[in-house]
């Protein structure tokens, strides 16, 4: 049996927001270089599942800027991290504003997993990075997240 070593090129963050009868899952993927040596911008996968629709596909939303080019054009070193962070997460801001405005609650803590160049290749081609999600599911189980993503007994909010 051959063992393949996973060489991490970054870290992804998984967040799970809940409301009665619904769950919003978000995975933020880092920018980086794929296995085919192409650069991928900071990206986000998300899906909202419910009692009525327990299986939904992940939607990809990709950023348009790269941290390297932003660092080179940044005005002052003191504002560099704030400028870069605000610009990098700007495309995700509407989702997080909507979650906050509609009283979604973060379930447990965020999960951080390593990402490989192969995972970023999936992002580049618009596919769902199932190997990275598999690492998230293992950590979810280890941290004691509920086996069900949605509480089937909770009424859906109207």
Beta strands, then each sheet from edge to edge (+ up, - down):
strand 1: 8-19
strand 2: 22-29
strand 3: 32-33
strand 4: 39-40
strand 5: 43-50
strand 6: 59-62
strand 7: 105-106
strand 8: 111-116
sheet 1: 6+ 5- 2+ 1- 7+
sheet 2: 6+ 5- 2+ 1- 8+
sheet 3: 3+ 4-
end
